Amino acid sequence: MFEVNTAVLLIISLVVLVAIGVHIAIALGMTSALGIFLVTGADSYAFDTVQRMLAATAYEAIRAYVFAVIPLFMLMG
């Protein structure tokens, strides 16, 4: 179950990461990975879940149609 303490910890960690100069995308990714880890139980299985979710998200982002069409169009030109 998602608790208020977890939400406060995640918001504080996001603000701290941005304040020390970490890029927004990296700070959001680190905070979301920490949130998934804390919500799923904070054990070795939760760490495996975080790894699988991050890998699936990265794969889905790169799998877009544009990433295949534009390089092929440039190659044909």
N, C-alpha and C positions, 0 to 999 in steps of 0.2 A: 504494500500500500504506500502511496506517495504521501509523505508527511510534510508539514510546514517547515520543519527544521531542514529537510533536504532541499526544499525550494529556496530557503534563505541562504543556505550554504552555496548553492549553485549561482544565485544572483551575486553574492559577494565574490565568489571566485571569478565570475565573468568580469565584474567591475575591476577587480585587482589585476587580472590579466590585461585588460585594455589599458589600465592606468600605467602599467610598467612597460607598455609599448609593443605588446604582442599584436599582430595583425588581427582584425576583426574576425575573419574567416577561421583562422587558427584558434582563436579564443573561443568562438562558438563551437567548433569541433571538439576541442578539449573539454569544454563544459558539458556538451551533450554526451560525450563518452563517459565522463564522470557521473552524470545523471543516470545513464543506463546502468552503469555498474552499481550505483547505490540502490536503485529501485529494484534490480533483479536479485539482490541478496548479498552482494559484496563478498563472494567467495570465488573459488577457481572456476566454477561453472558460469558465473556472471562475467568473468573476464573473457571466457570463450565466447559468450553471447555478444559482448561488446566487439570483439574482433570480427565475428561473423557479420554483424550488422554494419560495421564500418566498411568491410570488404564489399558487401552487397551494395551499399550506397555508392561507393566509388565505381563499381562496375556499371551500375545503372546510369550514372552520370556520364561516363565515357561512351556508353553504348548508343548515344543519340545519333540520329540520322545525319546531322550536319557534320559530325566528325568523320564520316566516311565520304560524303559527297564533295565537300570543299577540297580536300587533298586530291581526290581523283580528278576533279575539274582542273586544278592547277597542274597536275601531271599531264593531262591531255593537252593543255595549252602549251 
